[in-house]
Amino acid sequence: MSRIAGLDIGEKTVGIAISDPMHLIAQGLMTYRRKDLETDLLNIIQILKENDVNFIVVGLPKNMNDSLGASSQRVMNFANRLRDKSGLEIYYQDERLTTVSANRVLIESKVRREKRKKYVDKIAATYILQTYLDRGSYG
């Protein structure tokens, strides 16, 4: 049974989460450290194939007033290239405050500041995907 991937696309890293086969629960998979666009696309597509992903939910960084800014455009450009290269559908999920929530979880879990960077994007991707799954409307 196929899965859904959640991506938190940053300038230096991409947090990746995947759903369970029943599309109920999101779990953090990894934080991918970016290299260059073509390498990133090929590596992420390989990760998605290995995990039997049939579509992708991408966190869209909206401004607090609900407008789209430069970060949103950067994310959509990357997501469009990923869609074109992989053939997988892309759905967007508002990601406002997911990184804040992810950092809060890590702080409450007493993860040291130096180690938080390692996990924050993966946890943010999990929040993005879980929010989408909780809405219950899949592709």
CYANA upper distance limits for C-alpha pairs under 8 A (distance plus 0.5 A):
  1 MET  CA     21 PRO  CA      5.91
  1 MET  CA     22 MET  CA      8.24
  1 MET  CA     52 ASP  CA      8.24
  2 SER  CA     21 PRO  CA      6.26
  2 SER  CA     51 ASN  CA      8.49
  2 SER  CA     52 ASP  CA      5.65
  2 SER  CA     53 VAL  CA      6.05
  2 SER  CA     54 ASN  CA      6.36
  3 ARG  CA     18 ILE  CA      7.03
  3 ARG  CA     19 SER  CA      5.94
  3 ARG  CA     20 ASP  CA      6.71
  3 ARG  CA     21 PRO  CA      5.74
  3 ARG  CA     22 MET  CA      8.26
  3 ARG  CA     23 HIS  CA      7.15
  3 ARG  CA     51 ASN  CA      7.70
  3 ARG  CA     52 ASP  CA      6.42
  3 ARG  CA     53 VAL  CA      5.06
  3 ARG  CA     54 ASN  CA      6.49
  3 ARG  CA     55 PHE  CA      8.08
  4 ILE  CA     18 ILE  CA      6.13
  4 ILE  CA     19 SER  CA      5.77
  4 ILE  CA     20 ASP  CA      8.43
  4 ILE  CA     23 HIS  CA      7.47
  4 ILE  CA     53 VAL  CA      5.76
  4 ILE  CA     54 ASN  CA      6.52
  4 ILE  CA     55 PHE  CA      5.91
  4 ILE  CA     56 ILE  CA      6.33
  4 ILE  CA     57 VAL  CA      7.82
  5 ALA  CA     16 ILE  CA      7.43
  5 ALA  CA     17 ALA  CA      6.11
  5 ALA  CA     18 ILE  CA      4.85
  5 ALA  CA     19 SER  CA      6.90
  5 ALA  CA     48 LEU  CA      7.84
  5 ALA  CA     53 VAL  CA      6.66
  5 ALA  CA     54 ASN  CA      8.50
  5 ALA  CA     55 PHE  CA      7.01
  5 ALA  CA     56 ILE  CA      5.29
  5 ALA  CA     57 VAL  CA      6.54
  5 ALA  CA    129 LEU  CA      7.53
  6 GLY  CA     15 GLY  CA      8.46
  6 GLY  CA     16 ILE  CA      6.27
  6 GLY  CA     17 ALA  CA      5.43
  6 GLY  CA     18 ILE  CA      6.52
  6 GLY  CA     56 ILE  CA      6.35
  6 GLY  CA     57 VAL  CA      5.18
  6 GLY  CA     58 VAL  CA      6.29
  6 GLY  CA     59 GLY  CA      7.98
  6 GLY  CA    125 ALA  CA      5.86
  6 GLY  CA    126 THR  CA      7.10
  6 GLY  CA    128 ILE  CA      6.80
  6 GLY  CA    129 LEU  CA      5.23
  7 LEU  CA     14 VAL  CA      6.98
  7 LEU  CA     15 GLY  CA      6.04
  7 LEU  CA     16 ILE  CA      5.36
  7 LEU  CA     17 ALA  CA      7.02
  7 LEU  CA     56 ILE  CA      7.81
  7 LEU  CA     57 VAL  CA      6.78
  7 LEU  CA     58 VAL  CA      5.36
  7 LEU  CA     59 GLY  CA      6.72
  7 LEU  CA    125 ALA  CA      5.61
  7 LEU  CA    128 ILE  CA      8.02
  7 LEU  CA    129 LEU  CA      8.23
  8 ASP  CA     14 VAL  CA      5.94
  8 ASP  CA     15 GLY  CA      5.28
  8 ASP  CA     16 ILE  CA      7.13
  8 ASP  CA     58 VAL  CA      6.81
  8 ASP  CA     59 GLY  CA      5.88
  8 ASP  CA    121 ASP  CA      6.74
  8 ASP  CA    122 LYS  CA      7.95
  8 ASP  CA    124 ALA  CA      6.89
  8 ASP  CA    125 ALA  CA      5.30
  8 ASP  CA    128 ILE  CA      8.01
  9 ILE  CA     13 THR  CA      7.13
  9 ILE  CA     14 VAL  CA      5.05
  9 ILE  CA     15 GLY  CA      7.03
  9 ILE  CA     58 VAL  CA      7.93
  9 ILE  CA     59 GLY  CA      7.65
  9 ILE  CA     75 VAL  CA      6.73
 10 GLY  CA     14 VAL  CA      6.09
 10 GLY  CA     15 GLY  CA      8.48
 10 GLY  CA     75 VAL  CA      8.16
 11 GLU  CA     34 ARG  CA      8.05
 12 LYS  CA     33 ARG  CA      6.66
 12 LYS  CA     34 ARG  CA      5.80
 12 LYS  CA     35 LYS  CA      8.47
 13 THR  CA     31 THR  CA      6.98
 13 THR  CA     32 TYR  CA      5.94
 13 THR  CA     33 ARG  CA      4.97
 13 THR  CA     34 ARG  CA      5.63
 13 THR  CA    121 ASP  CA      7.86
 14 VAL  CA     31 THR  CA      6.22
 14 VAL  CA     32 TYR  CA      5.55
 14 VAL  CA     33 ARG  CA      7.06
 14 VAL  CA     34 ARG  CA      7.50
 14 VAL  CA    121 ASP  CA      7.11
 14 VAL  CA    122 LYS  CA      8.18
 15 GLY  CA     28 GLY  CA      8.45
 15 GLY  CA     29 LEU  CA      8.43
 15 GLY  CA     30 MET  CA      6.63
 15 GLY  CA     31 THR  CA      4.96
 15 GLY  CA     32 TYR  CA      6.71
 15 GLY  CA    120 VAL  CA      8.39
 15 GLY  CA    121 ASP  CA      4.83
 15 GLY  CA    122 LYS  CA      4.58
 15 GLY  CA    123 ILE  CA      7.82
 15 GLY  CA    124 ALA  CA      7.45
 15 GLY  CA    125 ALA  CA      5.80
 16 ILE  CA     28 GLY  CA      6.80
 16 ILE  CA     29 LEU  CA      6.00
 16 ILE  CA     30 MET  CA      5.85
 16 ILE  CA     31 THR  CA      6.56
 16 ILE  CA     32 TYR  CA      7.83
 16 ILE  CA    121 ASP  CA      8.14
 16 ILE  CA    122 LYS  CA      5.99
 16 ILE  CA    125 ALA  CA      6.08
 16 ILE  CA    126 THR  CA      7.93
 17 ALA  CA     26 ALA  CA      6.91
 17 ALA  CA     27 GLN  CA      5.92
 17 ALA  CA     28 GLY  CA      4.68
 17 ALA  CA     29 LEU  CA      5.30
 17 ALA  CA     30 MET  CA      7.45
 17 ALA  CA    122 LYS  CA      6.92
 17 ALA  CA    123 ILE  CA      8.34
 17 ALA  CA    125 ALA  CA      5.93
 17 ALA  CA    126 THR  CA      5.63
 17 ALA  CA    129 LEU  CA      7.48
 18 ILE  CA     26 ALA  CA      6.07
 18 ILE  CA     27 GLN  CA      6.12
 18 ILE  CA     28 GLY  CA      7.04
 18 ILE  CA     29 LEU  CA      6.96
 18 ILE  CA     51 ASN  CA      8.40
 18 ILE  CA     53 VAL  CA      8.35
 18 ILE  CA    126 THR  CA      8.05
 18 ILE  CA    129 LEU  CA      8.00
 19 SER  CA     23 HIS  CA      5.88
 19 SER  CA     24 LEU  CA      7.26
 19 SER  CA     25 ILE  CA      5.93
 19 SER  CA     26 ALA  CA      4.81
 19 SER  CA     27 GLN  CA      6.69
 19 SER  CA    129 LEU  CA      8.05
 20 ASP  CA     24 LEU  CA      6.86
 20 ASP  CA     25 ILE  CA      6.15
 20 ASP  CA     26 ALA  CA      7.04
 20 ASP  CA     27 GLN  CA      8.21
 23 HIS  CA    133 LEU  CA      7.05
 24 LEU  CA    130 GLN  CA      8.42
 24 LEU  CA    133 LEU  CA      6.67
 24 LEU  CA    134 ASP  CA      7.97
 25 ILE  CA    130 GLN  CA      6.94
 25 ILE  CA    133 LEU  CA      7.81
 26 ALA  CA    126 THR  CA      6.08
 26 ALA  CA    127 TYR  CA      8.25
 26 ALA  CA    129 LEU  CA      6.51
 26 ALA  CA    130 GLN  CA      5.70
 26 ALA  CA    133 LEU  CA      8.26
 27 GLN  CA    126 THR  CA      6.20
 28 GLY  CA    122 LYS  CA      5.81
 28 GLY  CA    123 ILE  CA      6.44
 28 GLY  CA    125 ALA  CA      7.43
 28 GLY  CA    126 THR  CA      5.81
 29 LEU  CA    122 LYS  CA      7.19
 30 MET  CA    119 TYR  CA      8.50
 30 MET  CA    122 LYS  CA      6.07
 31 THR  CA    118 LYS  CA      7.53
 31 THR  CA    119 TYR  CA      7.39
 31 THR  CA    121 ASP  CA      6.67
 31 THR  CA    122 LYS  CA      5.75
 34 ARG  CA     40 ASP  CA      6.44
 35 LYS  CA     39 THR  CA      7.01
 35 LYS  CA     40 ASP  CA      6.70
 36 ASP  CA     40 ASP  CA      6.39
 37 LEU  CA     41 LEU  CA      6.63
 38 GLU  CA     42 LEU  CA      6.75
 39 THR  CA     43 ASN  CA      6.54
 40 ASP  CA     44 ILE  CA      6.48
 41 LEU  CA     45 ILE  CA      6.51
 41 LEU  CA     81 ARG  CA      8.30
 41 LEU  CA     82 LEU  CA      6.55
 41 LEU  CA     85 LYS  CA      8.13
 42 LEU  CA     46 GLN  CA      6.71
 43 ASN  CA     47 ILE  CA      6.80
 44 ILE  CA     48 LEU  CA      6.67
 45 ILE  CA     49 LYS  CA      6.64
 45 ILE  CA     82 LEU  CA      8.19
 45 ILE  CA     86 SER  CA      6.76
 46 GLN  CA     50 GLU  CA      6.64
 47 ILE  CA     51 ASN  CA      6.87
 48 LEU  CA     52 ASP  CA      6.76
 48 LEU  CA     53 VAL  CA      5.79
 49 LYS  CA     53 VAL  CA      6.62
 54 ASN  CA     88 LEU  CA      6.98
 54 ASN  CA     89 GLU  CA      8.30
 55 PHE  CA     88 LEU  CA      5.79
 55 PHE  CA     89 GLU  CA      5.61
 55 PHE  CA     90 ILE  CA      6.75
 55 PHE  CA     91 TYR  CA      8.39
 55 PHE  CA    139 GLY  CA      8.06
 56 ILE  CA     88 LEU  CA      7.47
 56 ILE  CA     89 GLU  CA      6.77
 56 ILE  CA     90 ILE  CA      5.46
 56 ILE  CA     91 TYR  CA      6.70
 57 VAL  CA     90 ILE  CA      6.38
 57 VAL  CA     91 TYR  CA      5.25
 57 VAL  CA     92 TYR  CA      6.04
 57 VAL  CA     93 GLN  CA      7.00
 57 VAL  CA    128 ILE  CA      8.04
 57 VAL  CA    129 LEU  CA      6.87
 57 VAL  CA    132 TYR  CA      8.02
 58 VAL  CA     79 ALA  CA      7.83
 58 VAL  CA     90 ILE  CA      7.37
 58 VAL  CA     91 TYR  CA      6.65
 58 VAL  CA     92 TYR  CA      5.40
 58 VAL  CA     93 GLN  CA      6.54
 58 VAL  CA    128 ILE  CA      7.98
 59 GLY  CA     92 TYR  CA      6.34
 59 GLY  CA     93 GLN  CA      5.44
 59 GLY  CA     94 ASP  CA      6.28
 59 GLY  CA     95 GLU  CA      5.41
 59 GLY  CA    125 ALA  CA      7.84
 59 GLY  CA    128 ILE  CA      6.40
 60 LEU  CA     72 SER  CA      6.36
 60 LEU  CA     75 VAL  CA      7.38
 60 LEU  CA     76 MET  CA      8.22
 60 LEU  CA     92 TYR  CA      6.41
 60 LEU  CA     93 GLN  CA      6.22
 60 LEU  CA     94 ASP  CA      5.51
 60 LEU  CA     95 GLU  CA      5.90
 60 LEU  CA     96 ARG  CA      8.31
 61 PRO  CA     68 LEU  CA      7.93
 61 PRO  CA     71 SER  CA      6.89
 61 PRO  CA     72 SER  CA      5.77
 61 PRO  CA     75 VAL  CA      8.40
 61 PRO  CA     94 ASP  CA      6.92
 61 PRO  CA     95 GLU  CA      5.90
 61 PRO  CA     96 ARG  CA      6.44
 62 LYS  CA     66 ASP  CA      6.13
 62 LYS  CA     67 SER  CA      6.30
 62 LYS  CA     68 LEU  CA      5.64
 62 LYS  CA     69 GLY  CA      7.39
 62 LYS  CA     72 SER  CA      6.90
 62 LYS  CA     94 ASP  CA      7.12
 62 LYS  CA     95 GLU  CA      7.61
 62 LYS  CA     96 ARG  CA      6.74
 63 ASN  CA     67 SER  CA      5.79
 63 ASN  CA     68 LEU  CA      6.61
 63 ASN  CA     69 GLY  CA      7.31
 63 ASN  CA     96 ARG  CA      8.02
 64 MET  CA     96 ARG  CA      7.90
 68 LEU  CA     72 SER  CA      6.05
 68 LEU  CA     73 GLN  CA      7.82
 69 GLY  CA     73 GLN  CA      6.96
 70 ALA  CA     74 ARG  CA      6.73
 71 SER  CA     75 VAL  CA      6.72
 72 SER  CA     76 MET  CA      6.61
 73 GLN  CA     77 ASN  CA      6.55
 74 ARG  CA     78 PHE  CA      6.85
 75 VAL  CA     79 ALA  CA      6.58
 76 MET  CA     80 ASN  CA      6.43
 77 ASN  CA     81 ARG  CA      6.84
 78 PHE  CA     82 LEU  CA      6.68
 79 ALA  CA     83 ARG  CA      6.56
 79 ALA  CA     90 ILE  CA      7.55
 80 ASN  CA     84 ASP  CA      6.61
 80 ASN  CA     90 ILE  CA      8.40
 81 ARG  CA     85 LYS  CA      6.60
 82 LEU  CA     86 SER  CA      6.34
 82 LEU  CA     87 GLY  CA      8.43
 82 LEU  CA     88 LEU  CA      8.40
 83 ARG  CA     87 GLY  CA      5.81
 83 ARG  CA     88 LEU  CA      5.81
 83 ARG  CA     89 GLU  CA      6.64
 83 ARG  CA     90 ILE  CA      6.94
 84 ASP  CA     88 LEU  CA      8.26
 89 GLU  CA    139 GLY  CA      8.44
 91 TYR  CA    139 GLY  CA      8.29
 93 GLN  CA    128 ILE  CA      6.93
 93 GLN  CA    129 LEU  CA      8.43
 93 GLN  CA    131 THR  CA      8.34
 93 GLN  CA    132 TYR  CA      7.09
 94 ASP  CA    128 ILE  CA      8.05
 95 GLU  CA    128 ILE  CA      6.61
 97 LEU  CA    101 SER  CA      6.64
 98 THR  CA    102 ALA  CA      6.52
 98 THR  CA    124 ALA  CA      5.72
 98 THR  CA    127 TYR  CA      6.83
 98 THR  CA    128 ILE  CA      7.58
 99 THR  CA    103 ASN  CA      6.55
 99 THR  CA    120 VAL  CA      7.19
 99 THR  CA    121 ASP  CA      7.64
 99 THR  CA    123 ILE  CA      8.45
 99 THR  CA    124 ALA  CA      5.87
100 VAL  CA    104 ARG  CA      6.68
101 SER  CA    105 VAL  CA      6.82
101 SER  CA    124 ALA  CA      8.10
102 ALA  CA    106 LEU  CA      6.88
102 ALA  CA    120 VAL  CA      6.15
102 ALA  CA    121 ASP  CA      8.32
102 ALA  CA    123 ILE  CA      6.07
102 ALA  CA    124 ALA  CA      6.03
102 ALA  CA    127 TYR  CA      8.34
103 ASN  CA    107 ILE  CA      6.58
103 ASN  CA    116 ARG  CA      7.74
103 ASN  CA    120 VAL  CA      6.66
104 ARG  CA    108 GLU  CA      6.54
105 VAL  CA    109 SER  CA      6.57
106 LEU  CA    110 LYS  CA      6.77
106 LEU  CA    111 VAL  CA      5.86
106 LEU  CA    116 ARG  CA      7.03
106 LEU  CA    120 VAL  CA      8.16
107 ILE  CA    111 VAL  CA      6.22
107 ILE  CA    112 ARG  CA      8.04
111 VAL  CA    115 LYS  CA      7.01
111 VAL  CA    116 ARG  CA      6.74
112 ARG  CA    116 ARG  CA      6.79
113 ARG  CA    117 LYS  CA      7.86
114 GLU  CA    118 LYS  CA      8.50
115 LYS  CA    119 TYR  CA      7.68
116 ARG  CA    120 VAL  CA      6.33
117 LYS  CA    121 ASP  CA      8.03
119 TYR  CA    123 ILE  CA      6.73
120 VAL  CA    124 ALA  CA      6.55
121 ASP  CA    125 ALA  CA      6.60
122 LYS  CA    126 THR  CA      6.82
123 ILE  CA    127 TYR  CA      6.84
124 ALA  CA    128 ILE  CA      6.74
125 ALA  CA    129 LEU  CA      6.66
126 THR  CA    130 GLN  CA      6.43
127 TYR  CA    131 THR  CA      6.52
128 ILE  CA    132 TYR  CA      6.96
129 LEU  CA    133 LEU  CA      6.64
130 GLN  CA    134 ASP  CA      6.47
131 THR  CA    135 ARG  CA      7.02
132 TYR  CA    136 GLY  CA      7.51
132 TYR  CA    137 SER  CA      8.14
133 LEU  CA    137 SER  CA      7.75
133 LEU  CA    138 TYR  CA      8.02
